[in-house]
Amino acid sequence: MERRPLLTSQQPVPPARESIMVRRLTMALIALFTLSMAGSAVVRAHEGHDHKIMGTVTMAAADHVMLKDKDGKDVTVKVTKDTKVKSKPAMKVEDIKAGTRVVVTATQAKDKSFTAKAIEVGVTTAATK
């Protein structure tokens, strides 16, 4: 069995080994870039920014709206005097019927609760007409 000498800084790197090193460096840089982009997406979703919540109303009152979002999760959104309801004909929050599709523009607080800035009222689903 022939022993090969270890590479030192004075010996040239064989081309095959250099290719492997370049490939590993490239993969490491791609992984680092991907992780940095994923991390920035999490940062963009933190509190204080507008969020669009699309779903179907399960209950509406003057101070909050409960809906099932497009992923099937139950979401409660606080309503304030500044919340705008965009609908034709014009209506109040408490007049929105269960089964109505809505898009809520809301801000998220540190406690993960949502406060509606605007509620765009769509159509009532066929199951609740």
C-alpha positions in Angstrom: 0.0 0.0 0.0 1.5 3.2 -1.1 1.3 6.2 1.2 0.6 9.6 -0.4 2.1 12.6 1.2 -0.3 15.1 2.8 -0.9 18.3 0.9 1.0 21.3 2.2 0.7 24.9 1.2 3.7 24.5 -1.1 2.3 21.7 -3.1 -0.1 22.4 -5.9 -3.7 21.2 -5.5 -4.7 18.5 -7.9 -7.4 19.7 -10.4 -10.0 17.1 -9.2 -9.6 18.1 -5.6 -9.8 21.8 -6.5 -13.1 21.1 -8.4 -14.5 19.5 -5.2 -13.5 22.4 -3.1 -15.0 24.9 -5.5 -18.3 22.9 -5.6 -18.4 22.8 -1.8 -17.8 26.5 -1.5 -20.5 27.2 -4.0 -23.0 25.0 -2.2 -22.1 26.7 1.1 -22.7 30.1 -0.4 -26.0 29.1 -1.9 -27.1 27.6 1.5 -26.1 30.8 3.3 -28.0 33.0 0.8 -31.1 30.8 1.1 -31.1 30.9 4.9 -30.6 34.7 4.9 -33.6 35.1 2.5 -35.8 32.9 4.7 -34.8 34.8 7.8 -35.7 38.1 6.2 -39.2 36.8 5.3 -39.8 36.1 9.0 -38.7 39.6 9.9 -41.2 41.1 7.4 -44.1 39.3 9.1 -43.7 40.9 12.6 -46.1 43.1 14.4 -46.9 46.7 13.4 -47.3 45.9 9.6 -50.5 45.5 7.6 -51.7 41.9 7.1 -54.3 40.7 4.7 -56.6 38.1 6.2 -58.9 36.4 3.7 -61.7 34.2 5.0 -65.4 33.6 5.7 -67.1 35.3 8.6 -68.4 33.0 11.4 -69.6 35.8 13.6 -69.6 39.7 13.5 -70.1 42.1 16.4 -69.5 45.8 16.8 -66.2 45.2 18.5 -64.8 42.2 16.7 -65.1 39.8 13.8 -64.5 36.1 13.9 -63.6 34.3 10.7 -62.2 31.1 9.3 -59.2 32.0 7.1 -58.3 30.4 3.8 -56.2 27.8 5.7 -59.2 26.8 7.9 -57.9 28.5 11.1 -60.2 30.5 13.3 -59.1 34.1 13.5 -60.5 36.9 15.7 -60.0 40.5 14.6 -60.7 43.5 16.9 -62.7 46.3 15.4 -62.4 49.9 16.4 -64.2 53.1 15.5 -61.5 53.8 12.9 -62.2 50.5 11.1 -63.6 51.1 7.6 -66.1 48.7 6.1 -66.0 48.6 2.3 -69.2 47.2 1.0 -72.1 47.8 -1.4 -74.6 48.7 0.0 -72.9 50.4 2.9 -73.1 48.5 6.2 -71.8 48.4 9.7 -69.5 45.6 11.0 -72.3 44.0 13.1 -74.5 43.8 9.9 -72.0 41.4 8.2 -73.7 38.0 8.1 -72.0 34.6 8.9 -70.9 33.0 5.7 -69.8 36.3 4.0 -66.4 36.3 2.5 -64.2 39.2 3.6 -60.7 40.5 3.2 -59.5 42.2 6.4 -56.5 44.5 6.4 -55.2 44.5 10.0 -52.2 45.3 12.1 -50.8 42.7 14.5 -49.8 43.7 18.0 -47.0 42.2 20.1 -49.5 39.8 21.8 -50.3 38.4 18.3 -53.8 39.9 18.2 -55.1 41.6 15.1 -56.9 45.0 14.9 -58.8 45.7 11.7 -58.1 48.8 9.6 -60.4 47.9 6.8 -62.9 45.1 6.1 -63.7 44.5 2.4 -67.0 42.6 2.2 -67.5 40.1 -0.6 -70.2 37.6 -1.3 -72.1 35.3 1.0 -71.3 31.6 0.4 -74.0 29.4 -1.0 -74.2 27.2 2.1 -75.5 30.1 4.3 -77.8 31.9 1.9 
